[in-house]
Amino acid sequence: MGNIFEIIFVNPVVNLLVVFYKLFLQVGLPGAFGFAIIAITLSIRGLLHPFFQQQIDTAHKMKGIKPKIDELSKKHKNDAKKLQQEQMRLYQEAGINPAAGCLFAIVQIPVFIGLYQTLQLFLVHGSENGVVKQINQKLYDSMLHIQSIDPNFFMFNLALSPAKAGEWYYYLIPVMTAALQYWQTQVTMPAMTSEPAKTDKKDGSKKEEKSNTSEEFQKALQMQMKYFFPIMIGYFSYTLPVGLSIYWNIFSLFSIIQHYLNARKTISNLQK
């Protein structure tokens, strides 16, 4: 299974990364390997664009029908089967595929893992002759063979982690990574309604408590996604080589830009 994964995901990424690296070296671009990481990240981002776009469209549609979903939740709070049926009907009317988000995750996970393993191969062991030989063995043509990798990208050594670098400016990397992840979460996660739950005296206090518990659980989950996840990603960025943070931040930045562009497009269409 490991060899199949490498053949499908890792080896193409290795070859594309070397192509960009040698191209940038040929034109004399400083920090060629860093720009090669950016170039391959943009390439993969472009390849996954249809899935990102579908996810964004689904998120906008979900945000639009959220008031109706809330009404259904209140109306059928004692009948889970009926609630599910009505929600699916509402999704169909709005043209929403609930499985779209799962499909996007399934597609992007192996690509991210492939890119991660590729960069780990270059950045963590790139200075060792044995690993350079291993990289050359993965290349499709002998013309792409490399002798070494220069990991320097402006002030940063892409093979070092901020935890091991010992320079203050390396700590800016995990801070930036966490901030971008928080920003991405802010623009992609729909805000929860803060209306207090209306209670019916005939229902009794137990149903009121159940409703409040469900809302509190959703709020707690959203708070974890909003704060804990960016902190966790920032910590990973602190412990992993800087080069691995580049592609993560490029993905986050472009997701943010794409969401803002789609939001502007939606507002423009509504004004017409």
Buried (B, 14 or more C-beta within 10 A) or exposed (E): EEEEBBEEBBBBBBBBBBBBBBBBBEEEBEBBBBBBBBBBBBBBBEEBEEBBEBBBBBBBBBBEBBEBBEEBBEEBBEEEEEBEEBBEEBBEEEEBBEEBBEEBEEBBEEBBEBBBBBBBBBBBBBBEEEBBEEBBEBBEEEEBBBEEBBBBBEEBBBBBBBBEBEEEEBEEBBEBBBBBBBBBBEBBEEEBEEEEEEBEEEEEEEBBEEBEEEBEEEEEEBEEEBEEBBEEBBBBBBEBBBBBBBBBBBBBBBBBEBBEEBBEEBEEEEEE
